[in-house]
Amino acid sequence: MKKNILFVVNPISGDLDKSELIEAVEEFAVTNHFDLEVYETTGKNDPKEIQSIYKEYNPERIIVAGGDGTIKMVAEAMEEQDVIIGILPAGSANGLSVDLNLPQGIEENLKIAFLSHYIEMDMICINGKKSIHLSDLGLNANLVKNYEQSDVRGFWGYALQAFTTLKESEDPFVATISANNKTVEHTARMIVIANSQKYGTGVIINPNGAMNDGKFELVILKSLDLLLIGKIITGNMPIDSDDIVIISTDKAEIKTDYPVNFQIDGEYCGAQTSLEIHILHKQMKIAVP
């Protein structure tokens, strides 16, 4: 008996044409005797559409072609179901696939997405919203906001906005952080709420992070001088630096002295003064190499 697979494609993610990718997936499904149902997202009511296809079709896996935002949307739509999600990275933010060490080539990725084993991955709940990867307050969220408002996409879009963002960067903020039955105060340029280790650019920000350990890390960057940024970008994250504090916990509260820009998984979420954060242990099954 053929096994059912639901293939969810975000046609506009990453400004990439998906027709070849869809063809490759359909071909792989036929060769390996899977029954494939293709759903292209529209940005209107997608979670409900996916839920109703799932009920009717009962797939054993859902393959997602898109970026972190699409993966998160599917994971949220499927939170009541026991289904494995396979990833074909095809967004402007593919942080999760970089962190899972998914290969670049489509052939290897198809094998993993359709056939490979899986891990049960944590998610983080922040003010009622879910994060699968990395969220942050401060400088990088400013960058995400500027990127969303600009016309230039892809790597150069980020590079251009990084320059603008650094040039316009606001004063440091004071954060009061309650975690592990302690309350501490730090003056910070940026606080990362990390379920994993690295940004989609491959930059490691949380060297000891694991996506299935029931904990998340708060990575507090007190200063962001060019030397420190250079070290982080070249993969030499200085854990023992006085400029960086890492707190590992399963729940925390952050309060800031003025509204600070905030983003979740590459999506700008406005300026915030208060974040309530807790871990959602083993929330989704993700196919891995």
N, C-alpha and C positions, 0 to 999 in steps of 0.2 A: 504494500500500500504506500502511495506517495505521501511524503510529509509536506505539510503546508508551511510556507514562509510568507510573511508580510514584508514588503519592501517599501519603506517610507523615504521619499526623496524630497529634499527642499530644492526646488528648481532654481532659486535665485541666490542661494548661499555662496559666498566667496566669489560672486560674479563669474562662475565657471559654467560652461555649457555641459549639461549632464547627459546629453543623448548617448554619447559613447559609453558612459558608465552604465546607463540603464541597459544598453545592448549587452554589455559584458556580463551584467548580473543575470539577465534573462537567459543568455547562453549557458552560463555556469549552472543555473537552476535546471535547465533541460538536460544537460550532460549528466548531472548528478541526481536526476529523477526527483526533483522537488516541484511542488505545485506553487507557483509564484503569483501573488496578488500585489500589484503596484499601486501605491497611493502617492500622489504629488501634493505637497502642502500648499495651501492658498493663503495662510495667515488669518483665515476666518474659520473659527470653530474646529480647527484641526484635532484637538484632543478628543472631542465628542465623536468626530468622524472615525478616528482611529479606534476608539472604544467599540463603536458599533461594528466595524469591519472585524475586529478581534472576536467579538461575540459570535458573529455569523461564521467565521472562517477558522477560529481556534488554531492559530499558527503556533508551531513549537518555538519559532524564533521570529524576532523582528529585526530586519537589517535596516540601519539608518544611514542615509547618505546626506551629510550636512555637517554643520559645525556644532560647537558645544550647546548652543541654544536649541537646536533641533533635537539633539540627544536628550537634553533635559526635558523638553516638552513631551517626548515619547515616554521617558521614564516616569514622568508625573502622571501621564494618561494611564499608564500601566501599573500604577503602584498597588492596586488591589490584586493584580494577576501574577502568576508564577511563570514568567517567560524570560528567555535569554535574549539580550540585545546585542547584536553584532554591529560594528562601526565601520563605515567606509568614509574616511575623513574627506570632507569636501566643503569646508566652510572658510570664512575669513579668520575665525578663531577655532583652531583644532587642538586646544590645549590638552584635552583629555586623551586624545589619541597619541600625542607626543609623550605624555606621561605613562601611557600603557605600553610604550615602545612598539606601537604598530608600525609595520614596514611602509615604505613609500609606494611600492609596486602594487598595482591593482590585483594581480593574480594571487600573490601571497595574502593580501587582505581579504579576498573573497573566501579563500580556504579557512582563514581564522573566523571570519564573520559567520559562515555557514556551518563549519564543521568542528571548530576547536572547542577546548574546554573553557570554563568560565570562572570568574571570581565573584563573590558576593561583596558588592561595594557599598561603602557608607555614602550618605549624603549629609549635608549640613543644612539646618533650618535657621535662617536669619530673618528676624522680624516677620515670621510666617512664610517667607519665600525660601525656595530650595536652591542650594548651590551644590553642583557636582564636582567642582574643580577648585578654582581660586577666586575669591572675592577680595576687594580691598577698599580702604578709606584713604583719601589723600591723592598723592601725585599720579599714580597710575589711573585712578578713576577720572581725574582731570583729563588725562590722555584719551581715555575711552570716550568721554563726553565730546572732546574736540574732534576725535575721529568720526564719531557718529554724525557730527554736523558738517564734515568736510566732503568734498566731491571725489577726493583721490582715494582709491581703495587699495587693498593689498599691502605688501611690505613698505612701498614708498609712502603710502598714505600714513602708516604708523610712524615711519622715520620723520616725515615732515611734521607731524603733530607732536612727536617727542621733543623736537627742537623748540617748537612754539610753547609747549607745556612747561618745559624747563625754564624757558625765558620768563614766562609769566607766573612762575610758581608762587603760591601764596605763602604766608607766614606759617611756621609750624603750628600744630594744634596741641592742646593739652588733653590727654586721654586718661580717664579714670577707669581702670580695668578690674573687674571682680571675677576671679576664677580660682578654683581649688581652695575655697574658703579663705582667700586672701584678697585684699584690695590694694592695688598699686597705682601710682600716677606716673605717666611718662610724657615728655614733650616729644612729639613725633612728626615726621614728614609723611609717613605712610604706615598703615597697619594692614598686613595681609592676613586673611582668614583662609587657612590652607587645608584642604582635604588631601592634597597631593604634593608633589615635589617641585614641579617646574611649570613655567609659563609656556604658551604655545611656541614661543621663539626658541625654546630649549633652555632658557635661562633658569638655573636652579635657585629657588628662593627659600626652600624648606627641605634641607638635605636629608633629614631623618623621617620625613612624612611617609605614611602608608595609608592606602585608600580603604583598608578593611580592618583597621585596628581599634575601631570604636572611639577614636580620638581625632581632634583636629588641632592645628597649631595656630597661635597668633604670633606672627613675625612682625616685631615692632622695629621699624627703621627710624632711628632718632635723627640721623643726619643723612643727607643725600648729596654729599659733595661728589665731584666728578671722579675722584679716586675710588670711592666706594662703589659708585655706579659702574665704573670700569671693571672693578673686581667681580661684581655680581654678574655682569654681562659676559665676562670671559669664563664664567663657571668657577670662580675661586671665592665662593661665598664665605666670608670670614666669620664663622660661627662664634669665635672667641673675641670678637671685636666689642668694644664698649658702645659702639654705635648700633648694635643689633641685640635685641632681647627676644628669645623664643619661649613661649609658654604653651605647654601641651596640656589639653584638658578635654572634657566632654561637654562642658557648658560654660558660658561666660556672658558677661554684660560689659559693654563699652559705652561710656558717656564722654562726649567731647565738649570743649568750652565754647565752640561756635559751630554752625552747620558745615560739615565737611563732605565733599563729593564722594560718592559711594558707587561701586559697581559689583554686579554678581555675574561671574562667568562671561565677562566681556559685554555685559549689557548695563548701560548707565541707569542708576536707580535714584537720582536726585541727591540733594545734600541732606545729611542726617546728623542728629546730635545724640542718638541713642540706638544701640543695637543689642537685641536679645538673641543669643546664639546657643543652639544645642545640636548634638550629633544625632543622626538617624542611622542606627547601626544596621548594616547588611540590608540596604534598601533596594538594591537592584543587581541583577545578574548580567555581567558584561563578558562577552567572549574575548579571550586574551591569547597571545601566542603561546 
